[in-house]
Amino acid sequence: MQGFQLYEHATTVPEPSYLRDDWQGGYQSLKEENDYWIDNIEGEIPHSLQGTLFKNGPGLFEVNGQRIHHPFDGDGMISRITFKDGRAHYSNRYVRTEGYVKEQQAGKLLYRGVFGTQKPGGWLANIFDFKLKNIANTNVIYWGGKLLALWEAAEPHLLDPATLETLGRENFNGVLSEGEAFAAHPHFDPSCAMDGGAPCMVNFSIKPGLSTTITVFELDTTGKIIRKHAHSVPGFCFIHDFAITENYCIFFQNPVAFNPIPFALGMRGAGECIKFQPNQPTRAIIIPRNPNSKVSGKEMQTLEIQSGFVFHHSNAFEQGDEIIVDSICYESLPEVEPESDFRQVDFDALKPGQLWRFHLNLKTQTVTHEVIEPRCCEFPSLHPDKVGRPYRYVYMGAAHGQTGNAPLQAFVKVDIETGEKQLWSAAPRGFTGEPVFVPRPNGTSEDDGWVLGLIYDSENHRSDIVILDAKDFTKGAIAKLHLKNHVPYGLHGNFVNSVFI
């Protein structure tokens, strides 16, 4: 079965834009918690940029010298960058999950990790131990007056936005039971018809098994869960992200199989027991947001797509009989192998993620697709008012080179209407991650605003906050804010207009 891949391997490998030793520096733990005004700045911070950028990601890659097996098993660390009156303040703090506190007190690993981290002592120490540590390391959102650190396998942790202190776990007034999943990729509908045009947050949870239960949650602006409905999907689901339109939630069920026996016997982590099935199709699962609506149809629908793997979606919207979904697609899921070292990954041996557009026709039950961006890319971001609606611009972390696979060292802006692309690169010694688009107050166009990025500067072993003009990357950085410390490679974050110091 044909998979998600535009090109075969090039006959000549392009000259790499990075050194592996430089890239590895971003995976050193940050053990210190900081709180300071940033005073080493190139350029000027726009005075109209007021608010707070929150970022989350694994910050510890070992406990007292005992290494974790995969960065996704690392304890969550929140970074907060506050912009006020042309100045910026940085602070970071670890989420005090139950597991983090116990391991720091014990000075050793006490929990198995989903992606292969095992307790010391071999399989005998891990056999039939199914208790996983809620590491709160994937995303951080501010909604309904609450700052929440998210990890998709369990409930969120509530934080104080002013101090980043951990206040406990959040169950939304008892709607979530203890340990119930609440995914790390909520989407924010800027104008929900079911709520009279008010914004709402949409999220989901997965309960896997021989059949999988997908539960959809919708929260109003006070943080109250106002809609919750569950749907059964045949087979095992490994779903990290989803997309929304005004009437639908769209999930891509990746073709993977899960063999729990090595995990139960203490030989492998759960993530190491997931195997990609290249001869099976990927499936698009389309769930109406309002099951009682006569407009969107009441029933869940499933459409088959060619084989491939999707981690993240850029956006989705409705167009006639079709749902358009833009997604980062991979040919397959890179498997996590026992005894491997993530710091030694061979980028050239892996196919890149690329931005694809899928046309899901609900009338004919067919799917067509085309490639929007063939360059290696990840972590799409767009104007928040365009979520679930037709949009023009997407911003992504990208490789420096046009072809091949490599670490993210650049940001790319893609004009989906014209195909025009702009690239800002931190190569050869800088490494990027997720860009965050921030609209300019009273902006007049979709790309009127800034792109904020956290860059690892391997030459100085520190991180920079980079501010780009979202209209024109060719200007270079408006400002570079040099931190006193490095920030390990993170995952996701969000900007809010509130100022917290």
C-alpha positions in Angstrom: 0.0 0.0 0.0 1.4 3.4 -1.0 2.3 5.5 2.0 2.7 9.2 3.0 5.8 10.0 1.1 6.4 12.5 -1.7 10.0 11.6 -2.7 12.3 8.6 -2.5 15.8 9.1 -1.0 17.8 11.6 -3.0 20.7 10.2 -5.0 23.0 12.6 -3.3 22.8 13.5 0.4 22.9 17.3 0.9 25.6 18.7 3.1 24.2 18.7 6.7 23.5 22.2 8.2 24.3 21.0 11.7 26.7 19.0 13.8 25.2 16.2 15.9 27.2 17.3 19.0 25.6 20.8 18.7 22.1 19.3 18.5 22.7 17.0 21.4 23.3 19.9 23.8 19.6 20.7 23.8 19.0 17.4 25.6 21.0 18.3 28.7 18.8 18.6 31.8 18.1 22.0 33.3 18.1 21.4 37.0 17.9 25.1 38.1 14.6 27.0 38.4 15.1 30.6 37.4 13.3 34.0 37.8 14.8 37.1 36.2 14.3 40.0 33.8 15.9 39.5 30.5 18.5 42.2 30.0 20.6 40.8 27.1 18.6 41.8 24.1 19.4 42.4 20.4 16.9 44.7 18.7 13.8 46.0 20.4 10.7 44.2 21.8 7.6 45.7 20.3 5.7 47.7 22.9 2.4 46.5 21.6 3.5 42.9 22.4 1.9 42.4 25.8 1.2 39.1 27.4 2.7 35.8 28.3 4.1 32.9 26.4 3.9 29.6 28.3 5.9 26.6 27.1 6.1 23.0 28.3 8.4 20.1 27.7 10.6 17.5 29.3 13.4 19.2 31.4 15.0 16.3 33.2 16.6 13.4 31.3 18.0 11.6 34.3 17.4 11.1 38.0 20.6 11.1 40.0 22.6 9.8 37.0 20.0 7.2 36.0 19.1 8.1 32.4 15.6 8.0 31.0 15.2 6.1 27.7 13.3 8.7 25.7 12.8 12.4 26.0 9.0 11.9 26.1 9.5 10.2 29.5 11.1 13.4 31.0 9.4 15.4 33.8 7.5 18.4 32.6 9.0 21.9 33.1 7.1 25.1 32.4 8.8 28.1 31.0 7.1 31.5 31.2 8.1 34.5 29.1 6.2 37.6 30.0 6.2 40.7 27.8 5.3 44.1 29.3 6.1 47.6 28.1 9.0 46.6 25.9 10.6 44.4 28.5 10.5 40.6 29.1 10.8 38.4 32.1 11.7 34.7 32.2 10.9 32.0 34.8 10.8 28.2 34.8 9.5 25.7 37.3 9.0 21.9 37.3 5.5 20.6 37.7 5.4 19.0 41.1 3.7 15.8 40.1 3.4 13.0 42.7 6.0 11.0 40.7 8.5 14.0 40.4 8.4 14.7 44.1 8.9 11.0 45.1 11.8 10.5 42.7 13.5 13.6 43.7 13.2 12.6 47.3 14.4 9.1 46.7 17.2 10.1 44.3 16.4 7.4 41.8 13.9 6.2 39.2 10.7 4.8 40.8 8.4 4.6 37.8 8.4 3.0 34.3 8.0 5.4 31.4 5.6 4.9 28.4 8.5 5.2 26.0 10.8 2.7 27.4 12.3 4.0 30.7 12.5 1.1 33.1 13.1 1.0 36.9 16.6 -0.2 37.8 16.8 -4.0 38.4 15.9 -5.5 35.1 12.6 -7.2 34.2 12.1 -8.6 37.7 11.8 -5.0 39.0 9.3 -4.1 36.3 7.2 -7.1 35.7 3.5 -6.5 36.2 4.1 -2.9 37.3 1.5 -0.9 35.3 1.7 2.3 37.3 2.9 5.1 35.1 4.0 8.5 36.3 1.9 11.5 35.2 4.7 13.6 33.9 2.7 16.7 32.8 5.2 17.4 30.1 3.4 18.0 26.8 1.4 21.2 26.7 0.4 24.1 28.9 -2.8 26.1 28.4 -4.6 29.0 30.2 -8.4 28.7 30.0 -11.2 29.7 32.3 -8.7 31.5 34.6 -6.7 28.3 35.1 -3.2 27.4 34.0 -3.1 23.7 33.2 -0.1 21.5 32.4 -1.3 18.6 30.2 -0.1 15.0 29.6 -2.5 13.0 27.4 -2.6 9.8 29.5 -4.0 11.4 32.7 -5.7 14.4 34.2 -4.1 17.9 34.0 -2.1 19.6 36.8 -3.3 23.0 38.0 -0.6 25.7 38.3 -0.5 29.2 39.8 0.2 31.4 36.7 2.0 34.1 38.8 4.4 31.7 40.6 4.2 28.5 38.5 3.5 26.6 41.8 1.8 23.3 41.4 -1.6 23.4 43.1 -2.8 19.9 42.5 -4.6 17.9 39.8 -7.6 19.3 38.0 -10.8 17.2 37.6 -13.2 19.9 36.3 -15.6 19.7 39.3 -15.6 15.9 39.3 -16.3 15.4 35.6 -12.9 13.6 35.2 -12.4 10.6 37.4 -9.0 10.0 39.0 -6.4 9.1 36.4 -8.9 9.7 33.5 -7.1 10.9 30.3 -7.5 14.5 29.1 -5.4 14.9 25.9 -2.6 17.4 25.5 -3.9 18.9 22.2 -7.1 21.0 22.9 -8.3 23.3 20.2 -9.9 26.6 20.8 -13.0 27.4 18.7 -13.1 31.2 18.4 -16.9 31.3 17.9 -19.0 28.3 18.7 -22.5 28.3 17.2 -23.8 26.0 19.9 -22.8 28.7 22.5 -24.2 31.7 20.7 -20.9 32.6 19.1 -18.9 32.5 22.4 -15.4 30.8 22.3 -15.1 27.3 23.6 -12.3 24.7 24.1 -12.6 21.3 22.5 -10.5 18.3 23.7 -10.7 14.5 23.8 -9.5 11.4 25.7 -8.6 8.0 24.5 -9.3 4.7 26.3 -7.6 2.1 24.1 -8.3 -1.6 23.9 -9.5 -4.2 21.3 -11.9 -1.4 20.6 -11.1 2.2 21.6 -13.4 4.8 23.3 -12.9 8.4 22.1 -14.6 10.9 24.5 -15.0 14.5 23.3 -15.1 17.3 25.8 -16.2 20.9 25.2 -15.5 23.6 27.9 -17.0 27.1 28.1 -15.0 30.3 28.9 -15.3 29.7 32.6 -13.6 26.3 32.3 -16.8 24.3 32.8 -17.3 21.1 30.8 -20.6 21.8 29.0 -20.6 18.9 26.5 -19.2 15.4 26.8 -20.0 12.4 24.5 -18.2 9.1 23.9 -17.8 7.0 20.8 -16.5 3.5 20.2 -14.0 2.9 17.4 -13.0 -0.6 16.3 -9.3 -1.5 16.9 -6.4 0.1 18.8 -6.0 3.9 18.5 -2.7 5.7 19.0 -3.9 9.4 18.5 -1.9 12.4 19.8 -3.7 15.3 18.1 -7.0 15.9 16.3 -8.6 18.7 14.3 -11.9 20.6 14.6 -14.3 22.4 12.3 -17.4 24.3 13.2 -19.4 21.0 13.2 -16.9 18.1 13.5 -14.0 16.6 15.3 -11.6 14.7 13.0 -9.2 12.0 14.3 -6.6 10.0 12.2 -6.4 6.4 13.4 -2.9 5.4 12.5 -2.3 1.8 11.4 -0.5 0.4 14.5 -0.7 -2.7 16.5 -0.1 -3.0 20.3 1.3 -6.2 21.9 1.1 -5.8 25.6 3.0 -9.0 26.6 6.6 -7.5 26.6 5.3 -4.6 28.6 3.5 -6.8 31.2 6.5 -9.0 31.6 8.7 -5.9 32.4 10.8 -6.3 29.2 9.7 -3.2 27.3 7.9 0.1 27.8 4.4 0.4 26.4 5.5 2.7 23.6 8.1 0.1 22.5 5.3 -2.5 22.0 3.6 -0.4 19.3 4.4 -1.5 15.8 3.5 0.3 12.6 1.5 -1.7 10.1 2.5 -0.4 6.6 0.0 -2.7 4.8 -3.0 -1.3 6.7 -4.7 2.0 5.8 -4.9 5.1 8.0 -8.5 6.0 8.9 -10.1 9.4 9.3 -12.7 9.3 12.0 -15.3 12.1 11.7 -17.4 12.7 14.8 -20.1 15.4 14.9 -19.5 17.9 17.7 -23.2 18.1 18.4 -24.6 14.6 18.1 -28.1 16.0 18.2 -27.6 18.3 15.3 -29.5 17.6 12.0 -27.1 19.9 10.2 -23.9 17.9 10.6 -25.4 14.5 10.8 -25.6 12.4 14.0 -23.4 9.5 13.1 -19.7 9.0 13.3 -18.1 8.3 9.9 -14.9 6.6 8.9 -13.0 7.1 5.7 -9.9 5.1 4.6 -6.7 6.9 3.6 -3.4 5.4 2.3 -1.0 4.1 4.9 0.9 6.6 7.0 1.4 8.2 10.4 0.1 11.6 11.6 1.2 13.2 14.9 0.0 16.8 14.4 -2.7 18.7 12.4 -2.4 22.2 11.2 -6.1 23.0 10.8 -9.4 21.8 9.3 -12.5 23.4 7.8 -15.7 22.6 5.9 -16.1 23.4 2.2 -19.3 22.2 0.5 -19.5 18.4 0.9 -15.8 18.2 2.0 -13.8 18.5 5.1 -10.3 19.9 4.4 -7.7 18.7 6.8 -4.0 19.9 6.8 -1.7 17.5 8.6 2.0 16.7 9.2 2.4 13.3 7.6 5.1 10.6 8.0 5.7 7.5 5.9 5.7 5.4 9.1 6.1 5.6 12.9 9.8 5.6 14.0 9.9 2.7 16.5 11.5 3.1 19.9 14.0 0.3 20.3 15.3 -1.1 23.6 18.9 -0.3 24.4 18.8 2.6 21.8 20.1 6.1 22.6 17.9 9.0 21.3 20.9 11.3 21.3 22.4 9.2 18.5 19.4 9.3 16.1 20.4 9.0 12.5 18.3 11.7 10.8 19.4 10.6 7.3 17.9 7.2 7.8 14.4 8.6 8.5 11.9 10.1 6.1 10.8 13.7 6.9 7.4 14.9 8.1 5.7 16.9 5.4 2.5 19.1 5.3 -0.3 17.4 3.4 -3.8 18.5 2.6 -6.6 15.9 2.7 -10.1 16.3 1.1 -12.6 14.2 3.0 -15.7 14.0 0.9 -18.6 13.1 3.2 -21.0 12.6 0.2 -19.0 10.3 -1.9 -17.0 8.8 1.0 -13.7 9.3 -0.8 -10.4 11.0 0.1 -8.0 12.9 -2.1 -4.8 14.7 -1.1 -1.9 16.9 -2.2 1.3 18.0 -0.7 1.5 21.6 0.6 5.0 21.7 2.0 7.6 19.0 1.1 10.3 20.4 3.3 10.9 18.6 6.6 8.5 20.4 9.0 6.6 20.1 12.2 4.6 22.0 14.9 2.2 24.0 12.8 0.8 27.3 14.2 -1.8 29.7 12.8 -3.9 32.7 13.6 -6.2 31.7 16.6 -9.3 33.2 14.9 -8.8 30.8 11.9 -9.1 27.6 13.9 -11.7 25.4 12.2 -12.2 27.9 9.4 -10.6 28.5 6.0 -7.2 30.1 6.5 -4.3 31.3 4.4 -1.0 31.2 6.5 0.6 28.5 8.5 3.9 28.8 10.4 6.0 25.7 11.2 9.3 24.6 12.6 11.4 23.4 9.6 14.7 21.9 8.5 17.2 24.4 7.1 17.6 22.4 3.8 14.8 21.9 1.2 15.2 18.2 1.0 16.0 15.3 3.3 15.4 14.8 7.0 17.2 16.9 9.7 16.7 18.6 13.1 14.5 21.7 13.1 16.7 24.7 12.6 14.3 27.2 10.9 10.8 28.6 10.8 8.8 28.5 7.6 5.8 30.5 6.7 3.6 29.0 3.9 1.0 31.0 2.0 -1.5 28.2 1.2 -3.3 30.3 -1.4 -0.3 31.3 -3.5 2.3 28.7 -2.5 4.7 31.5 -1.5 7.2 30.5 1.3 9.4 32.4 3.6 12.2 30.9 5.7 14.0 32.2 8.7 16.9 30.0 9.8 19.0 29.7 12.9 21.5 27.3 11.2 24.2 26.2 11.6 24.3 26.3 15.4 20.7 27.1 16.3 17.8 24.7 16.7 14.2 25.6 16.7 10.9 23.9 17.8 7.3 25.1 17.8 6.6 28.6 16.6 3.7 30.5 18.2 1.8 33.1 16.1 0.6 36.1 18.2 -1.9 38.5 16.5 -1.1 42.2 16.7 -3.7 44.1 18.7 -6.2 45.6 16.2 -4.4 43.8 13.4 -5.8 44.3 9.9 -4.8 41.0 8.2 -4.4 37.3 9.0 -0.6 37.6 9.1 -0.5 40.9 11.0 1.4 39.9 14.1 4.5 38.2 15.4 6.0 34.7 15.5 7.7 33.8 18.7 10.2 31.0 18.9 12.5 29.4 21.5 15.9 28.7 19.9 18.6 26.6 21.4 22.0 28.3 20.8 24.5 25.5 20.9 27.5 27.8 20.6 26.7 29.5 23.9 24.7 26.7 25.4 21.8 29.0 26.1 18.3 29.6 24.6 17.0 32.7 22.8 13.5 34.1 22.5 13.2 35.2 18.9 10.5 37.6 17.7 9.8 37.7 14.0 7.5 39.9 11.9 4.9 37.4 10.8 4.3 39.4 7.6 8.0 39.3 6.5 10.6 36.8 7.7 13.1 38.4 5.3 13.6 41.2 7.8 15.3 38.8 10.1 14.6 38.9 13.8 13.0 42.0 15.3 14.5 41.0 18.6 16.6 38.2 20.1 16.3 37.8 23.8 19.3 35.9 25.2 18.4 33.9 28.3 21.0 33.2 31.0 20.2 29.4 30.7 19.4 26.9 28.1 15.8 25.5 27.8 15.8 21.8 26.8 13.9 21.0 23.6 10.2 21.5 24.4 6.9 20.3 23.0 3.9 22.7 23.0 2.9 26.0 24.4 0.5 28.9 24.1 0.4 32.7 24.2 -2.2 34.6 26.3 -2.8 38.3 26.5 -2.7 38.3 30.3 0.5 39.5 32.0 1.9 37.4 34.8 5.0 38.3 36.8 
